[in-house]
Amino acid sequence: MLPLLVSKQIREADAYTIAHEPISSVDLMERASKAFVGWFINHFPDKKLTITVYCGTGNNGGDGLAIARILCDHGYCNIAVKITRFSDKASDDFIENLKRLKTTKIALKEIKNGTKPSAEKAELIIDAMLGSGLNKPLTGDYKTLVEYLNSLQKTIVAVDVPTGFYTDGETPKDATVLKTDLVITFQQPKINFLLPESGAYINCCEVVKIGLDENFINSVDTPYFYVEEKDARKLIRPRKRFSNKGTYGHALIIAGKDETMGAALLSASACAHTGAGLTTACIPQSGLVALNSSMPEIMAIMRNVDSVPDIEWDKFSTIGIGPGLGKEKNTLKLLKAIFKNYKKPVVIDADALNVLAENPALLKKIPVGSILTPHMKEFDRLFGGHNSWWQRLQTAKAKAKEFGIYIILKNDYTITATPDEQLYFNSTGNAAMATGGMGDVLTGVITSLLAQKYSSQDACILGVYVHGKAGDELALPSRMHVVLPGKIISQLPITMAKLKA
């Protein structure tokens, strides 16, 4: 897993690389700037494009000066640089790159403290004013300048971090941040790029490697990790010769009511398609015809609205409960019966989570290693209101540890919180998957992996990755507007087979 670093640790990685590669800090800056330009010129190939690079006087500004010079070397002939000279301070690497820039024909202008921003006519703006070390909201001249640039509605590309954006911790709700079409960030995504609040400021983010010491990065003590394809490939297991349906476990899906049988069908079907040897659905009598006609491979246990069916709990490898179940009294009875009679991990989703939220004493009775799969509103109903996603991360860590459970907090980069207080950000999935029923499919996927004897942690990480990857394979080649949950289910075996290859 790729460790994700907070801003202080990123600076430490820079310093370690400089000391141990060894490489001078200005040469590391040159390498980073070349990596930025390498991506930029492949996606903005028009060398007649008019560009203004806004540079602060710190190291982010030094990057901007180097980028302007290197773009000029590549034939971009309409570049101007504007330096935000809002203090007397300047980093050594900024000063060195300013000397180098002055040997070119690039137009250079300084914006002085207390002056109004000059009219900007460039087609594209490169933002290199303030980098990852920001820890307070913009005020004064920077605030005025950023507000002016935001009003222009021009294409803006940020170097590493948009000016005014916090890379970790809570960004104040009223903070002034430069709104960017694209951030080309160095070495790894910044943690706050992966949280929904970033959507108000960042349209797209691309990561370019700059050669920071990987051994140092992997040694850093961090609770934050980013799951990549290589990690999923390590986790997924091939199906062995001479195995049989018993090898891959028996999953029970408790879901659906008269008007929401679709949720039960989606969840049970996803469970079977992900590879559970046997899948049984506990559904209302009214759903039996629908189940048999759509998925004859799935067995059924009938339940009514008043009582818990007579279930031989121990014969099941795992249980998933919640999709379309409703919040009737019987849902509470089912949860209590499971927690009393079943000690292996279970997957709890949707209405089962809402019932838990109304009966918080039950949280202490959840079997150790169980998996909760809330979206934001379900999470807040369970654990109290939050003012930011950063707060939710900290709560997820604490509650996963407190109850010995795994919490899958669903969003664009779905996060898995573990009992040892680690947080895993998923790298797959896309906006085409934002449709009803997608969470029901995820519940089936994770339940299936638990049935196949994956650990709870591996079932979370792999299940979320595979679910999102199937959506990517369907949506991205043709840029589909929407991918329906049923299509994801059909894609799951194909996606998993590719990962095993």
JOHU-V337269 format. One record per residue. SS is DSSP state (hx for helix, st for strand, lp for the rest). PHI is phi in whole degrees, -180 to 180 (NA if undefined). OMEGA is omega in whole degrees, 0 to 359 (NA if undefined). Layout:
ss={SS/SS}
phi={PHI/PHI}
omega={OMEGA/OMEGA}
This chain:
ss={lp/st/st/lp/lp/lp/hx/hx/hx/hx/hx/hx/hx/hx/hx/hx/hx/hx/hx/hx/lp/lp/lp/lp/hx/hx/hx/hx/hx/hx/hx/hx/hx/hx/hx/hx/hx/hx/hx/hx/hx/hx/hx/lp/lp/lp/lp/lp/lp/lp/st/st/st/st/st/lp/lp/lp/hx/hx/hx/hx/hx/hx/hx/hx/hx/hx/hx/hx/hx/hx/hx/lp/lp/lp/lp/lp/st/st/st/st/st/st/st/lp/lp/lp/lp/lp/lp/hx/hx/hx/hx/hx/hx/hx/hx/hx/hx/lp/lp/lp/lp/lp/st/st/st/st/st/st/lp/lp/lp/lp/lp/lp/lp/lp/lp/lp/lp/st/st/st/st/st/lp/lp/lp/lp/lp/lp/lp/lp/lp/lp/lp/hx/hx/hx/hx/hx/hx/hx/hx/hx/hx/hx/hx/hx/lp/lp/st/st/st/st/st/lp/lp/lp/lp/lp/lp/lp/lp/lp/lp/lp/lp/lp/lp/lp/lp/lp/lp/lp/lp/st/lp/st/st/st/st/st/lp/lp/lp/lp/hx/hx/hx/hx/lp/hx/hx/hx/hx/hx/lp/st/lp/lp/st/st/st/st/lp/lp/lp/lp/lp/hx/hx/hx/hx/hx/hx/lp/lp/lp/lp/st/st/st/st/lp/hx/hx/hx/hx/hx/hx/hx/lp/lp/lp/lp/lp/lp/lp/lp/lp/hx/hx/hx/hx/lp/st/st/st/st/st/lp/lp/lp/hx/hx/hx/hx/hx/hx/hx/hx/hx/hx/hx/hx/hx/hx/hx/hx/hx/lp/lp/lp/st/st/st/st/st/st/st/hx/hx/hx/hx/hx/hx/hx/hx/hx/hx/lp/lp/lp/lp/st/st/st/st/st/lp/lp/lp/lp/lp/lp/lp/lp/lp/hx/hx/hx/lp/lp/st/st/st/st/lp/lp/lp/lp/lp/lp/lp/hx/hx/hx/hx/hx/hx/hx/hx/hx/hx/hx/hx/hx/lp/lp/lp/lp/st/st/st/lp/hx/hx/hx/hx/hx/hx/hx/hx/hx/lp/hx/hx/hx/hx/hx/hx/lp/lp/lp/lp/lp/st/st/lp/lp/lp/hx/hx/hx/hx/hx/hx/hx/hx/lp/lp/lp/lp/lp/hx/hx/hx/hx/hx/hx/hx/hx/hx/hx/hx/hx/hx/hx/hx/lp/lp/st/st/st/st/lp/lp/lp/lp/lp/st/st/st/lp/lp/lp/lp/lp/st/st/st/st/lp/lp/lp/lp/hx/hx/hx/lp/lp/lp/lp/hx/hx/hx/hx/hx/hx/hx/hx/hx/hx/hx/hx/hx/hx/lp/lp/lp/lp/hx/hx/hx/hx/hx/hx/hx/hx/hx/hx/hx/hx/hx/hx/hx/hx/hx/hx/hx/hx/lp/lp/lp/lp/lp/lp/lp/lp/lp/hx/hx/hx/hx/hx/hx/hx/hx/hx/hx/hx/hx/hx/hx/hx/hx/lp}
phi={NA/-80/-68/-101/-107/-78/-60/-61/-71/-64/-64/-66/-65/-58/-63/-64/-63/-59/-77/-110/-67/-85/-153/-71/-64/-71/-73/-65/-62/-63/-65/-64/-66/-66/-65/-59/-63/-57/-73/-60/-71/-77/-115/-130/-77/-72/-78/-92/-59/-85/-130/-118/-103/-93/-122/-76/-108/-99/-71/-64/-65/-60/-57/-62/-63/-65/-63/-60/-64/-69/-61/-61/-62/-86/99/-76/-101/-120/-111/-128/-121/-121/-98/-85/-91/-97/-154/-85/-82/-155/-75/-60/-72/-63/-61/-65/-73/-67/-59/-66/-64/-69/-84/-102/-97/-67/-66/-126/-139/-109/-99/-84/-58/87/-96/-74/-60/-79/-59/-112/-108/-64/-76/-135/-114/-104/-97/-134/-89/-131/-101/-80/-84/-63/-136/-151/-64/-65/-138/57/-64/-65/-61/-62/-66/-64/-62/-65/-63/-63/-75/-81/57/-99/-69/-125/-119/-96/-91/73/-147/-65/-60/96/-92/-87/-78/-153/77/-87/-84/-55/-62/-99/-65/-91/-131/-71/-83/-118/-76/-150/-113/-102/-105/-95/75/-160/-65/-80/-57/-70/-62/-93/-107/-58/-58/-65/-61/-74/-122/-126/-84/-153/-133/-125/-106/-120/-76/-124/79/-66/-63/-68/-64/-65/-58/-72/-93/-70/-81/-143/-89/-106/-139/-118/-89/-117/-59/-61/-71/-64/-62/-70/-83/-72/-115/-72/-84/-88/-60/67/-83/-144/-59/-68/-64/-107/81/-124/-101/-113/-109/-103/-161/80/-139/-51/-94/-132/-65/-58/-63/-65/-65/-63/-66/-66/-64/-62/-61/-67/-69/-80/122/-59/-65/-136/-130/-118/-110/-95/-136/-70/-55/-65/-95/-64/-62/-62/-64/-66/-81/-93/-142/-65/-72/-100/-84/-135/-121/-85/-137/-115/-80/-108/-144/-88/-65/-77/-113/-84/-57/-68/-78/-97/-71/-163/-134/-116/-138/136/-57/64/-79/82/-108/-65/-57/-68/-64/-63/-62/-63/-61/-63/-65/-63/-65/-80/-106/-132/-110/-83/-60/-126/-109/-121/-139/52/-64/-65/-67/-65/-68/-59/-62/-80/-134/-61/-62/-70/-57/-74/-100/-64/-56/-57/87/-69/-125/-104/-125/-83/-87/-56/-68/-64/-62/-69/-66/-73/-122/98/-70/-134/-91/-157/-71/-62/-61/-63/-59/-68/-65/-59/-58/-66/-73/-61/-69/-59/-102/65/-126/-113/-121/-100/-96/-81/-166/-55/-110/-56/-112/-105/-100/-114/-62/-92/66/-106/-126/-113/-93/-83/-105/-110/106/-158/-66/-65/-89/-79/-152/-59/100/-67/-67/-63/-64/-60/-58/-64/-62/-69/-60/-62/-66/-62/-61/-85/74/-70/-64/-58/-65/-66/-63/-65/-65/-70/-61/-65/-64/-63/-57/-68/-65/-60/-65/-65/-65/-82/-87/-73/-59/-110/52/-63/-71/-149/-120/-83/-55/-61/-69/-59/-58/-65/-81/-53/-62/-68/-61/-68/-64/-65/-68/-78/-65}
omega={178/176/176/187/170/189/179/180/176/177/177/177/174/184/180/179/179/184/191/178/342/177/178/181/181/177/174/176/178/180/178/181/177/177/176/183/179/178/186/187/177/184/172/190/183/184/175/179/176/188/168/177/177/186/167/183/174/183/174/175/175/174/182/178/179/179/179/180/182/175/177/177/180/174/175/194/183/182/171/178/174/182/178/184/185/174/180/183/174/179/180/182/172/181/180/181/174/176/181/181/183/175/180/178/181/178/185/179/176/175/186/176/175/179/178/177/177/181/181/183/182/177/184/179/171/184/175/185/182/186/191/184/184/179/175/183/176/175/171/187/179/179/180/182/180/178/178/181/177/182/187/181/176/174/182/177/182/176/177/183/175/179/179/184/176/181/176/186/183/171/180/185/182/182/174/183/177/182/189/173/185/168/171/188/189/168/183/177/175/190/183/173/187/180/187/179/182/181/179/186/188/179/184/178/175/181/173/179/179/173/172/187/184/180/177/181/181/181/185/178/180/175/189/181/181/185/181/184/181/179/178/179/179/185/188/184/177/175/190/171/178/173/179/185/179/180/190/168/181/183/174/176/178/190/171/166/189/186/181/179/179/180/179/180/179/183/180/179/178/179/180/182/178/170/174/181/177/175/174/177/174/191/174/181/183/182/187/180/179/180/183/182/182/182/181/180/186/178/186/167/182/174/175/188/188/189/176/179/179/186/173/192/188/181/182/179/176/182/170/184/170/187/176/189/185/182/179/182/182/177/176/178/180/179/180/179/179/184/179/191/188/186/177/181/176/177/186/187/164/186/175/175/180/176/175/181/179/181/189/178/180/181/181/182/180/179/179/180/179/187/174/186/184/160/189/184/177/179/181/175/180/194/178/182/179/180/183/175/176/176/180/177/183/177/180/177/185/183/176/178/184/185/179/184/175/181/176/182/192/170/182/174/186/188/174/175/185/180/177/172/173/181/182/179/179/184/183/180/185/185/178/181/183/182/182/179/182/177/177/177/180/177/178/179/184/176/179/181/175/179/180/174/166/174/180/181/180/179/178/187/181/182/179/181/183/179/179/181/177/177/177/182/178/190/195/181/182/182/181/180/180/173/183/183/180/177/176/182/181/182/187/180/180/180/182/178/178/180/178/187/NA}
